[in-house]
Structures are given as structure tokens and as C-alpha cells.
Amino acid sequence: MNHNTSIAPESDPKLLKEFSLSAEPTLRKLLTTIEEDEHELYVFLQADHTQFVTEILNIDWQTGLIWLGTPYEKSLSAGCNGSSAYVIVAFPDGVKVQFAGIGILQSEYQGADALRIAIPKSIVRLQRRNYFRVMADEELNHQVKLEIPAYPDRPNLIDLSLAGCGFTLMAQAGQFESGQVLSNVQLTLPDGESSLLVDLVVRNIKPTVDNPDLIQLGCEMKAAQRNAERRLQRFLLATERRQRANLHSID
């Protein structure tokens, strides 16, 4: 895999509900991409937490069925039957998607052992992790507050992702160096919950041309709270959707 995202299924019901896609053209596009580009499927069986890797062998849109290859260790799927509950995760074009269902039947495809499932009625499309970021527009800077100890001036965000952020700050370039850790930074999201406490690791330092007292910093972000990534992911996905809707309304 050339991505940096966990293959584990997302379980947050808010995320699953909010970013579930059910339009048939969208489902066809995602599943066809997974099939044609031979993306790996990560199958998680709910009953005993068995997991295995496979791929799509064939999609029959008329009958609503998908044939999957059997795993290298056939014993992993030997117990699959019509009542097997599962979640499948894949990464078409580097974007994490997942869908759930009940029923993995033992089958054949072109004379070889195979597994058969129903085409899902919905797919949850999550985001790239380190490769996905939203550009900080005026609304985002109103919504998100970044507070760095010892720097009273509020930074102005340039972009934001699960991996980190870029921002401008009233300071001198000589005050920072690559690898420096800015500890106990407060990141406040517009979700009504308490501020996230994060550490920012400085990676890039760039002076601005038109203002010698203003610098640009690119930082890697590390959060201590367990739910921090989930909250930030929810905000990023909602922001991307808002920005995309704004673009469509302009068109």
C-alpha cells in the first residue's frame, strides 16, 4: 500500500452516516475502479474478528453480485456463509472507502474457488490521511482557532490535514528551526467540544516577501487525545464538502 491510513474499518456512527454514499453512479464508479485497478480488499469478519485480503474477480451488475478471490490461507474464509457479517475496506485512488454486509457465500468463478457477496447499497468514502488537506479559506479561519503558547498573536491557517497544518505567524524566522516542537498548542474546532491539545513539529520555515515580521510555518501535528483524529477528520470532511458545494454554486 502506498498510503498511510489504517486499514481498520471506521466505526464512528456519525462518520458512517454522514459520509455514506448511495447514488448508483457513484457506487459503480468506486467499485469499477477497485475492480479494474485490482485494488486489494481488506475483509473483516464481525463474528470472530478474522481478517483477510482479497480482490474483486467480477461484478455482475444485472444480478447484483460480486465475486471475490479466496484468501491465500483458505482456512480464513472456510467458515463464511449466508449469515457472515463483514466490513470490507479498500483504497481506490488512495481514498479510504468501506462497506458492510451480511452473507459471504462459497462459490466458483471460471472454474476456481471464489467467494460471493451482494453489491453494497451504500459505501462510506473517507479521506486520504497524510495526502489529503483542505485549504484554509476565510470561513475556516473563523471556525478554527489555533493558540500557540508564548505567541499571543493568533496564527492564520493556510491549510489543515490530519497530518499537520500550515499557517502564518507574527514572528521572526530565526525564532524557529526545523524539528523544533511547539508543545501544548490548543486547536479549537467548531464542534462545541473542548479544545484539542496538540504538539506541532516544525518542518518548514519560510519568510513572507511583503512582510518581514510575518513567517510561514509548515508543521506536523501530533495529538494526545484518543478522539482527536476522529474529530478532526469529521471537520475536514465537512469542510471539503462545503468548499466543493461552494465551487458548484459558483459554476
FENMOBEL-V691216 format. One record per residue. SS is DSSP state (H for helix, E for strand, C for the rest). D_CENTER is the distance of its C-alpha to the mean C-alpha in whole Angstrom. Layout:
ss:d_center
SS:D_CENTER
SS:D_CENTER
This chain:
ss:d_center
C:14
C:14
C:10
C:10
C:7
C:9
C:10
C:11
C:11
C:9
C:13
C:13
H:15
H:14
H:10
H:12
H:15
H:13
C:11
E:13
E:15
C:18
C:20
H:22
H:21
H:18
H:18
H:20
H:18
H:15
H:18
H:20
H:18
H:17
H:20
H:22
C:20
C:20
C:17
C:17
E:16
E:15
E:18
E:18
E:21
C:22
C:25
C:26
C:22
C:23
E:20
E:21
E:20
E:21
C:21
E:22
E:26
E:26
E:25
E:28
C:28
C:31
C:31
C:27
E:27
E:25
E:26
E:24
E:26
C:27
C:26
C:28
C:29
H:30
H:31
H:27
C:27
C:31
C:31
C:29
C:30
C:30
C:29
C:26
E:23
E:20
E:16
E:15
E:12
E:11
C:10
H:12
H:12
H:9
C:7
C:6
E:8
E:11
E:14
E:17
E:21
E:24
C:26
C:26
E:30
E:32
E:33
E:34
E:33
C:35
C:37
E:35
E:33
E:30
E:28
E:27
E:25
E:25
C:22
C:20
C:21
C:17
E:14
E:10
E:8
C:4
C:3
C:4
C:5
C:9
C:9
C:8
C:10
E:12
E:16
C:18
C:21
H:24
H:22
H:19
H:22
H:24
H:21
C:20
E:22
E:22
E:25
E:26
C:29
C:33
E:31
C:33
C:31
C:28
C:26
E:24
E:21
E:20
E:16
E:13
C:10
C:9
C:11
E:14
E:16
E:19
E:22
E:26
E:28
E:32
C:33
C:35
H:33
H:35
H:34
C:31
C:30
C:27
C:26
C:27
E:25
E:25
E:25
E:25
E:23
E:23
E:19
E:20
C:18
C:19
C:19
C:22
C:21
C:22
C:21
E:19
E:21
E:19
E:21
E:20
E:22
E:23
E:22
E:24
E:27
E:28
E:31
C:32
C:34
C:36
C:36
C:37
C:36
E:32
E:30
E:26
E:24
E:21
E:19
E:17
E:16
E:16
E:16
C:19
C:18
C:16
C:14
H:14
H:10
H:10
H:12
H:10
H:7
H:9
H:11
H:9
H:8
H:12
H:13
H:12
H:14
H:17
H:17
H:17
H:19
H:22
H:22
H:23
H:25
H:27
C:27
